[in-house]
């Protein structure tokens, strides 16, 4: 069963009243109520105020903020304030500040500034979280605890080095095992003693981002740092649980942020929350993919959209305004993909500091008479009336894509074949082709067992560089049981230590795919390769018989037991296989050796959909259709125009029904206005 996260749909965001004179607070509350706001996330960066010295705590300002919110029946997300430490702590305990990749310990300032292995930080952060829980547990309207904020900083100090060596001793047992795992014979890097181990930074074996002498070592350090950060979260969660046994505890994630394995961190979170800040030029499919990834980190359960902006960011190269209606449709896109809240950073725009030009519900104009405020109020009215009906639905998907943070790291450290070969881009290339057909997708960890893979008609593993123990066996069992599996160039090539499997690519999936790769040609942007498409073994596949372009890489593939479904049509390898399919048991395994252009990807998605029996729905560019299914059997269909042009939508009969927003009948052909949407009850 899939349950709603909360008893009502929370619509709100970050509120920082401690930054302003208290005379502003009540005015804010009244304006926010006018906008339909019913939740505030507070106390995110207040450690300096809450703890002015070593053993002194002052909750008086926070008490007044909490009372005001309680009096006005707001939901409260209470943060622990531990993302930025107070100045006195940095002065008295320098070990608390992180050291960067040059081993330079930073001064007081910035954000994400603590060392996650600092004994000082690990003492004071849980203590503060515990005192907050002791004081505010049971507060009326307390929705969730929000630990830290956007975890992220790596550290390379002596405390981290010592903790890392202890971690390695626990993992490997002997220095010989470390040498084997890291392939230290390369460049004469043999280790003789634990004291020979240095952190992989710019002074050692990571001389610049993405360049590592021993990728196995760098990946292990990323595992260690990711787990160190997770432990910081767990320390605070444990302290909160001493006083509050039931309120959900979360921390806000950042979708495809590389430095933390969110599948691992997510195991310790009661509810997933994340911050959505797409660039102005992000396609809607990229935003949708990130929503699906965050839902996947939570095991498919509803999640919180903890932060988005109502208008613009402040930290990107081009901080474009959201166009009229765009914030509304992006909020509904989050709901359609599994969100049970819509929240903003920020509720009031600050007048100083680096985020003073970041968008907010209440702008520097300090009035309700703004475009953004009116749009926020429109959405607030809709969510007040209908939001509870949106909550708790699951997203039933026919297809899964494996997303693996350790493969992400392995690709980052891959010295070759091309600088254009980037992990998230490879995932999105396949996701986007499915998205264009309105095929719902789950993002799953690579370690998903075979019995859970079996719920999907197709499973894709683009650029799954690292194949951990048990993964290849699970995929093999899935395919033999009737599933469709897709591997690509860079899939399956290395073990958990990032050492290459011999025998040809795709390594661990070579026999399953019935093909082996000999070489990988890197294609500069000005030199794509021609690819001639076949029918993929299914009648009527879109694009069959045409020539398209392959870019970035072209792998030279030898079929063994597989059948060729696309061939190269230029360069010296013209006539060689560019893509194959292999029948294994009751299923099939596909292998694609180049980055096909949009027409080529549409052909492949069409082949896969026809072969796997996937339900597709045709819509114009920019329009997506998503369905949430509820335990009582009803479904909601979200039809979203993510673009700035009116689009004509022809809705299939089985997706036609009653409009949630106005009660009218929605069926057949209709025009969907720019950034418009329909929510249909079946």
CORKAJO-V15383 format. One record per residue. N is the residue number from 1. SS is DSSP state (h for helix, s for strand, l for the rest). PHI is phi in degrees with one decimal (999 if undefined). NEAR is the number of other C-alpha atoms within 8 Angstrom. Layout:
n->(N;N)
ss->(SS;SS)
phi->(PHI;PHI)
near->(NEAR;NEAR)
This chain:
n->(1;2;3;4;5;6;7;8;9;10;11;12;13;14;15;16;17;18;19;20;21;22;23;24;25;26;27;28;29;30;31;32;33;34;35;36;37;38;39;40;41;42;43;44;45;46;47;48;49;50;51;52;53;54;55;56;57;58;59;60;61;62;63;64;65;66;67;68;69;70;71;72;73;74;75;76;77;78;79;80;81;82;83;84;85;86;87;88;89;90;91;92;93;94;95;96;97;98;99;100;101;102;103;104;105;106;107;108;109;110;111;112;113;114;115;116;117;118;119;120;121;122;123;124;125;126;127;128;129;130;131;132;133;134;135;136;137;138;139;140;141;142;143;144;145;146;147;148;149;150;151;152;153;154;155;156;157;158;159;160;161;162;163;164;165;166;167;168;169;170;171;172;173;174;175;176;177;178;179;180;181;182;183;184;185;186;187;188;189;190;191;192;193;194;195;196;197;198;199;200;201;202;203;204;205;206;207;208;209;210;211;212;213;214;215;216;217;218;219;220;221;222;223;224;225;226;227;228;229;230;231;232;233;234;235;236;237;238;239;240;241;242;243;244;245;246;247;248;249;250;251;252;253;254;255;256;257;258;259;260;261;262;263;264;265;266;267;268;269;270;271;272;273;274;275;276;277;278;279;280;281;282;283;284;285;286;287;288;289;290;291;292;293;294;295;296;297;298;299;300;301;302;303;304;305;306;307;308;309;310;311;312;313;314;315;316;317;318;319;320;321;322;323;324;325;326;327;328;329;330;331;332;333;334;335;336;337;338;339;340;341;342;343;344;345;346;347;348;349;350;351;352;353;354;355;356;357;358;359;360;361;362;363;364;365;366;367;368;369;370;371;372;373;374;375;376;377;378;379;380;381;382;383;384;385;386;387;388;389;390;391;392;393;394;395;396;397;398;399;400;401;402;403;404;405;406;407;408;409;410;411;412;413;414;415;416;417;418;419;420;421;422;423;424;425;426;427;428;429;430;431;432;433;434;435;436;437;438;439;440;441;442;443;444;445;446;447;448;449;450;451;452;453;454;455;456;457;458;459;460;461;462;463;464;465;466;467;468;469;470;471;472;473;474;475;476;477;478;479;480;481;482;483;484;485;486;487;488;489;490;491;492;493;494;495;496;497;498;499;500;501;502;503;504;505;506;507;508;509;510;511;512;513;514;515;516;517;518;519;520;521;522;523;524;525;526;527;528;529;530;531;532;533;534;535;536;537;538;539;540;541;542;543;544;545;546;547;548;549;550;551;552;553;554;555;556;557;558;559;560;561;562;563;564;565;566;567;568;569;570;571;572;573;574;575;576;577;578;579;580;581;582;583;584;585;586;587;588;589;590;591;592;593;594;595;596;597;598;599;600;601;602;603;604;605;606;607;608;609;610;611;612;613;614;615;616;617;618;619;620;621;622;623;624;625;626;627;628;629;630;631;632;633;634;635;636;637;638;639;640;641;642;643;644;645;646;647;648;649;650;651;652;653;654;655;656;657;658;659;660;661;662;663;664;665;666;667;668;669;670;671;672;673;674;675;676;677;678;679;680;681;682)
ss->(l;l;l;l;l;l;l;l;l;s;s;s;s;s;l;l;h;h;h;l;l;h;h;h;h;h;h;h;h;h;h;h;h;h;l;l;l;l;s;s;s;s;l;l;l;l;h;h;h;h;l;l;s;l;l;s;l;l;l;h;h;h;h;h;h;h;h;h;h;h;h;l;l;l;s;s;s;s;s;l;l;l;l;l;l;l;h;h;h;h;h;h;l;h;h;h;s;l;s;l;l;l;l;l;s;l;l;l;l;l;l;l;l;s;l;l;l;l;h;h;h;h;h;h;h;h;h;h;h;h;h;h;h;h;h;h;l;l;l;l;l;s;s;s;s;s;l;l;l;l;l;l;l;l;l;l;l;h;h;h;h;h;h;h;h;h;h;h;h;h;h;h;l;l;h;h;h;h;h;h;h;h;l;l;l;h;h;h;l;l;l;l;l;h;h;h;l;l;l;l;l;l;l;l;l;l;l;s;l;l;s;l;l;l;h;h;h;h;h;h;h;h;h;h;h;h;h;h;h;h;h;h;h;h;h;h;h;h;h;h;h;l;l;l;l;l;l;s;s;s;l;s;s;l;l;l;l;l;l;l;l;h;h;h;h;h;l;l;l;l;l;l;s;s;s;l;l;l;l;l;l;l;l;h;h;h;h;h;h;h;h;h;h;h;h;h;h;l;l;l;l;l;s;s;s;s;s;l;l;l;l;l;l;l;l;l;l;l;l;l;l;l;l;l;l;h;h;h;h;h;h;h;h;h;h;h;l;l;s;s;s;s;s;s;l;l;l;s;l;l;l;l;l;l;l;l;l;l;l;l;l;s;l;l;l;l;l;l;l;l;h;h;h;h;h;h;h;h;h;h;h;h;h;h;h;h;h;h;h;h;l;l;l;s;l;l;l;l;s;s;s;s;l;l;h;h;h;h;h;h;h;h;l;l;l;l;l;l;l;l;l;l;h;h;h;h;h;h;h;h;h;h;h;h;h;l;l;l;l;l;s;s;s;s;l;l;l;l;l;h;h;h;h;l;l;l;l;s;s;s;s;l;l;l;l;s;l;l;l;l;h;h;h;h;h;h;h;h;h;h;l;l;l;s;s;s;s;s;l;l;l;l;l;s;l;l;l;l;l;s;l;l;l;l;s;l;h;h;h;h;h;h;h;l;s;s;s;s;s;s;s;s;s;l;l;l;l;l;s;s;s;s;s;l;l;l;l;l;l;l;l;l;l;l;l;l;s;s;s;s;s;s;s;s;s;s;s;s;s;l;l;l;s;s;s;s;s;s;l;l;l;l;l;l;l;l;s;s;s;s;s;s;s;s;l;l;s;s;s;s;s;s;l;s;s;s;l;h;h;h;h;h;h;h;h;h;h;h;h;h;h;h;l;l;l;l;l;l;l;l;l;l;s;s;s;s;s;s;s;l;l;l;l;l;s;s;s;s;s;s;s;l;l;l;l;l;s;s;s;s;s;l;h;h;h;l;s;s;s;l;l;l;l;l;s;s;l;s;s;s;s;s;l;l;l;l;s;s;s;s;s;l)
phi->(999;-115.4;-101.8;-60.3;-66.9;-136.3;-82.9;-151.0;-82.1;-89.5;-129.6;-173.8;151.6;-70.2;-128.2;-123.0;-63.9;-63.1;-80.5;-125.9;-61.4;-61.9;-65.6;-83.2;-60.1;-66.0;-60.4;-57.2;-58.3;-66.9;-66.4;-65.2;-62.5;-62.0;-87.6;82.7;-70.8;-131.2;-146.0;-136.3;-95.0;-126.4;72.2;-71.1;-128.1;-114.2;-56.4;-59.9;-80.1;-72.1;-132.3;-72.6;-157.7;-46.5;-121.3;-110.2;-125.2;-135.4;-104.2;-63.8;-66.4;-63.3;-57.2;-69.1;-64.0;-62.9;-60.8;-61.2;-67.2;-63.6;-60.2;-102.4;59.4;-81.2;-72.4;-124.7;-101.3;-96.9;-83.8;-97.0;70.0;-95.2;-79.6;-140.6;-83.0;-74.8;-61.2;-61.3;-68.7;-64.1;-72.5;-83.6;-132.0;-57.7;-63.4;-74.1;-84.1;-77.1;-105.8;-82.8;-68.2;-97.8;61.7;-97.0;-77.3;-80.4;-80.2;-59.8;139.8;63.7;-123.1;48.7;-92.5;-81.5;-78.6;-69.7;-109.1;-72.1;-58.5;-64.4;-62.7;-70.3;-85.3;-83.4;-65.2;-64.3;-62.3;-64.3;-59.1;-66.4;-66.4;-63.9;-65.6;-60.3;-83.3;-113.6;-57.7;85.8;-60.4;-56.5;86.3;-66.6;-90.1;-161.2;-97.7;-117.3;-80.4;51.3;-167.4;45.9;-46.6;-172.6;-74.9;-87.0;-137.2;-131.0;-85.7;-66.3;-60.8;-69.3;-60.6;-63.1;-67.6;-67.0;-62.6;-63.0;-63.4;-66.8;-61.0;-68.0;-77.3;-109.0;84.2;-131.4;-68.3;-63.0;-66.6;-65.0;-56.6;-66.7;-65.5;-93.9;58.0;-75.4;-62.8;-64.5;55.6;63.0;-94.3;-54.3;-99.1;-106.0;-151.4;-58.3;-69.2;-77.5;-81.5;-114.0;-68.9;-79.2;-129.5;-68.3;-87.1;-129.7;-100.2;-127.5;-73.4;-156.8;-54.0;84.6;-108.8;-132.5;-60.2;-122.0;-62.1;-60.8;-67.2;-63.9;-66.6;-62.3;-66.7;-65.7;-59.0;-62.5;-67.5;-60.7;-71.4;-64.1;-66.7;-59.9;-64.1;-60.1;-60.7;-64.5;-57.4;-72.1;-60.9;-61.2;-65.4;-65.8;-65.7;-64.2;-116.9;-135.4;-87.0;-126.0;-63.5;-58.2;-120.6;-139.3;-145.2;-82.8;-92.5;-132.6;52.6;-94.2;-52.2;-79.0;-79.1;-129.3;-75.9;-69.0;-62.1;-73.9;-59.9;-61.0;-61.5;-94.4;-95.6;-75.4;-147.9;-85.7;-132.8;-151.8;-112.8;-105.3;-133.4;-68.5;-68.1;-59.1;-100.9;-67.8;-69.5;-59.4;-63.7;-67.6;-67.2;-59.6;-60.3;-69.6;-59.4;-65.1;-64.6;-66.4;-62.9;-65.0;-60.1;-91.3;71.2;92.0;-81.4;-57.4;-131.7;-101.6;-83.6;-71.0;-142.7;-151.7;-105.4;-74.1;-140.6;-148.2;-83.8;-126.6;-116.6;-93.9;-57.4;-131.1;-93.4;-70.7;-69.8;-71.5;-70.7;-51.9;90.9;-70.4;-60.9;-64.0;-69.1;-68.0;-66.1;-68.7;-61.9;-60.4;-62.3;-62.3;-94.0;127.1;-77.7;-110.2;-142.5;-132.3;-134.4;-121.0;-112.0;-140.9;-82.2;-128.1;-72.6;-70.9;-99.7;-144.5;88.2;-66.8;-102.0;-69.4;-104.8;-75.0;-58.5;-155.9;-64.4;-103.1;-88.9;-63.6;-66.8;59.0;-148.1;-80.7;-88.7;-130.1;-58.7;-62.5;-62.2;-62.3;-68.6;-61.5;-66.6;-60.9;-64.9;-59.9;-65.6;-66.2;-71.2;-62.6;-82.2;-120.2;-56.3;-63.9;-68.6;-73.1;-78.1;87.0;-74.4;-97.2;-110.5;-85.8;-115.6;-87.9;-130.2;-126.1;-117.3;-76.6;-118.8;-133.4;-63.0;-72.0;-68.7;-56.3;-66.0;-62.0;-65.4;-59.5;-92.4;-74.9;-83.7;114.9;-82.8;-148.6;-68.3;-83.9;-85.8;-120.2;-60.4;-63.5;-61.4;-64.6;-62.2;-65.4;-55.7;-79.2;-59.1;-62.8;-64.7;-71.5;-58.8;-63.3;-105.0;57.3;-90.2;-73.5;-129.0;-99.6;-99.7;-128.0;-71.3;-66.6;-87.3;-58.9;-70.3;-59.1;-67.6;-85.5;-61.6;-63.8;-74.1;-104.8;-77.1;-145.7;-130.3;-112.8;-133.0;-61.8;51.6;-74.8;-57.4;-101.4;-110.2;-78.2;-52.8;90.9;-68.3;-61.3;-65.5;-64.7;-65.8;-60.5;-64.2;-61.3;-66.7;-59.9;-82.5;118.0;-80.1;-110.4;-122.8;-124.7;-113.6;-133.0;-50.8;80.9;-77.7;71.8;-84.9;-138.0;-87.7;-67.7;-99.3;65.0;-101.9;-71.3;-75.0;-81.7;110.3;102.9;-74.1;-90.2;56.2;-62.9;-106.0;-61.8;-68.3;-62.0;-80.0;65.4;-144.4;-137.0;-95.0;-95.7;-140.2;-124.6;-88.8;-85.9;-105.2;-59.1;-53.9;-84.4;-133.9;-69.5;-113.7;-79.6;-130.6;-98.0;-90.2;-101.9;-94.6;65.7;82.7;-125.6;-70.7;76.9;-61.7;-61.7;90.2;-58.3;90.1;-91.8;-105.8;-126.4;-109.7;-108.2;-130.3;68.6;-138.9;-139.2;-88.9;-88.8;-107.8;-107.8;-72.3;-115.1;-106.1;-87.3;-112.2;-77.4;-117.9;-156.0;-129.1;-73.5;-124.6;-154.8;66.5;-68.9;-99.9;-54.8;95.2;-78.9;-68.7;-105.5;-155.1;-137.0;-137.0;-128.5;-87.4;-135.3;59.5;-94.2;-121.8;-141.1;-123.3;-99.2;-136.4;-117.0;-105.2;-147.6;-87.2;-67.7;-70.0;-59.1;-63.1;-67.2;-67.2;-64.0;-59.4;-65.7;-62.5;-67.3;-58.8;-63.7;-63.3;-67.4;-68.6;-89.6;70.3;-81.9;-76.2;-121.0;-131.3;-84.7;-138.2;-67.7;-53.3;79.9;-100.5;-123.2;-123.7;-132.5;-127.1;-109.4;-113.9;-115.0;-62.4;-82.4;101.9;-83.2;-129.5;-116.3;-105.1;-105.4;-109.2;-123.7;-98.3;-86.3;-120.2;-94.3;-121.2;-64.0;-125.1;-91.2;-109.2;-111.2;-83.4;-59.4;-60.4;-74.8;-109.5;-88.9;-179.4;-97.8;-67.2;-67.0;-80.2;-132.5;81.7;-79.3;-85.9;-120.6;-160.2;63.7;-90.2;-152.5;-89.3;-112.3;-65.6;-53.7;53.9;-92.9;-157.3;-134.1;-117.5;-117.3;-94.4;-93.7)
near->(3;10;7;10;9;7;6;6;12;13;13;13;15;14;11;10;10;9;6;8;8;7;6;9;10;8;8;9;9;8;9;11;9;8;13;13;11;12;12;13;13;11;11;15;9;9;12;10;7;9;12;11;8;7;5;7;8;9;7;6;8;9;8;8;9;8;8;9;12;12;7;7;8;11;13;13;13;13;12;14;13;12;14;12;11;10;9;9;12;14;8;6;8;8;10;13;13;16;13;12;10;8;10;7;9;9;6;9;6;6;6;10;14;13;15;12;10;12;8;9;12;12;8;8;10;13;10;9;13;13;8;11;13;10;6;7;10;6;7;5;9;12;11;11;12;13;14;13;11;10;10;8;9;9;12;13;11;6;8;12;11;8;9;10;10;8;9;10;10;7;6;9;8;7;12;7;9;10;12;8;8;11;10;12;8;7;5;6;7;7;11;6;7;8;5;7;8;7;8;12;12;10;10;9;11;14;10;7;5;9;11;12;6;11;12;12;9;11;12;8;11;11;9;10;11;11;9;10;12;9;8;10;11;9;10;14;12;9;13;14;10;8;10;11;7;5;9;9;12;13;14;13;11;9;11;6;6;8;7;12;11;9;9;7;11;10;7;7;10;7;11;17;13;14;12;10;7;7;8;7;5;8;6;8;10;10;11;11;10;10;12;13;13;13;17;12;13;14;6;10;10;18;15;12;15;13;13;11;14;13;10;11;12;9;5;7;4;6;11;7;6;10;6;7;11;10;13;11;14;9;9;10;11;13;12;11;13;17;13;16;12;16;13;15;13;13;13;11;14;10;6;6;6;5;8;9;9;11;14;14;13;12;10;7;6;6;7;8;6;8;6;9;12;11;12;13;11;9;10;12;10;10;11;10;7;10;11;11;5;10;13;12;14;12;11;8;10;12;13;13;14;13;12;9;10;9;12;12;11;13;11;9;10;10;7;5;10;10;6;5;11;9;11;8;8;11;12;11;9;10;12;10;12;12;11;11;10;13;14;12;12;13;13;12;9;10;7;10;8;10;7;7;11;10;7;11;12;13;14;11;14;15;14;14;13;14;14;9;7;7;12;11;7;11;11;9;9;14;16;12;10;10;16;14;13;13;18;13;14;11;16;15;14;14;12;9;9;10;9;8;11;5;6;10;15;16;14;11;12;12;7;9;15;12;14;13;12;10;7;10;9;9;13;8;7;5;7;11;13;11;14;12;15;10;12;11;7;9;5;6;12;8;10;11;8;8;9;12;11;14;15;14;16;15;13;14;14;10;12;7;7;12;8;11;14;13;14;14;12;9;6;4;9;9;7;10;14;17;13;16;15;13;9;10;9;10;13;15;15;13;13;11;13;13;9;11;10;7;9;12;12;11;13;9;10;10;14;11;11;10;8;10;7;11;6;8;9;7;11;8;6;8;12;13;10;11;11;14;12;11;8;4;6;9;10;12;14;15;11;14;16;14;8;7;7;8;12;9;11;9;9;9;7;4;10;13;10;11;13;10;8;5;7;6;8;9;12;10;8;8;8;11;10;12;15;11;11;11;11;14;11;10)
